[in-house]
């Protein structure tokens, strides 16, 4: 296989691997920009993946599955919002609780409903998202360079993949060009000022967490209904935490979030590709090293190259109107 | 004095009833979980068959993390379960401790050797079964490139890979065998997304038959292979039905037979200890044929694999065991 093909395949895998990270990191962005830290991204994704897989298996429709995934994820987000906004509880504790609830309840419910050890049944055609072959793919197929690039990188992805990448500029626009975005950012930096202006801090934060719930629902649905066909226990495998790292890495900015997620996805894809291959000069790299590389690079980049990541000023603090 | 006598009598009575009662077999699964459609499920099927045949109830337990191993095992031993079967090599450390503490309880461990007087160690010649599916993979491959995906990177899984490569190379010396492991932690048994991603990467590199020995991760591998219109090969249990028509065969590892025999031997009072090595000759490993893959396997392939099987049993072919020298000559 020539180098061009190898690069294309790796980039294609990068896109597939970074989509759930982009959804989850953008979800975290809405919540954290409004001043509510969310360590429960992982749990919401997992619950959504389960709900999506289960509903799609029962009703045989990918879109019903997606709706169920979003519904469950939003419900969990609202629990988090109630605990940390209305009840002014500790946001980290609430997030951790959601992670544990999701981890345990998905397996128990899955076992009770489907008797497959916490898995949901395999999804057949129609009940999962299929890759979309964009028009022009066949026309461009024979064009050198552009044809394969179009076929591998742009066409032949899931609907949710396109949505994830569309959400990046959309989020930027919402955050920096709309009244809602201005208020959302303000409520995370200085809720007192927002309150003085006569805007409800509580309502703004609830909306931020609601957006977070919706996006986590997409992330979960992508895992169980697009890349895989069915839910398997613990299938998020830490992606929620990686997304959180990407969010911090990206300094809570939408375009940076996408780049950070693509970088993490690329390192993951590279680790898969380079396994057991002879490299020039160094020879065969041990599997363990390749698999540790994304994390090692993350630490190095975080420590030395991106400078200080400053979170929203009021993040993590419940807002109290008067003291 | 009277009280001591009474308590001795009571104890004697209790132990007498314990002897007269039926056995209380127990089985503990590994982290993949009881219904992983693979290794643990095979163990579960053996236990279920024993229950159906004899009517004797058994206890089972699925651990959730590594820290529970010793605790779970000790609890079963203390409750008087006998024999206790453990599915999985990871049990060795816990078993060494607990078996020494309970010298009167019979233990059996699958996939690992624990050298204690009350332990039966059951290991398989996975390389022989993998050799057979390797022969089939080489026959089925059109591109001349086939691949292997392992779960956690351990010598046992390398043993599968090595036998597979041996079978492929013996059938088609020019074939390329790609190899990859999902991870280096027990999470690697349960990561279908990553498994599918590795399969896609291998398929992009030309592979058209993907053999997965990766527990629950294998479900994602078989799915990805079917999505890409290529063939997968299942492992441990018969996984042909997971993606009907897209799974060439499954390397059967008869964990169920080992579990059944352990329970049955205990029932008959002839539980043996020490080393049990199950290969093709002992029906411990095999390849799976059923309606789901009948169309994929033509007569030529069937003849080749049957010939290889006969040759291995007759000793004409000796498949290299990776764990003997941590090296694969193929």
Interface residues (C-beta under 8 A of the other chain):
Chain A: X1 X5 X6 X9 X12 X13 X16 X17 X115 X116 X117 X118 X119 X122 X223 X227 X228 X229 X230 X232 X233 X234 X235 X237 X268 X269 X272 X273 X275 X276 X287 X288 X291
Chain B: X33 X34 X35 X36 X41 X62 X153 X178 X179 X180 X181 X183 X184 X187 X190 X191 X192 X193 X194 X196 X197 X198 X200 X201 X204 X205 X206 X216 X219 X220 X223 X242
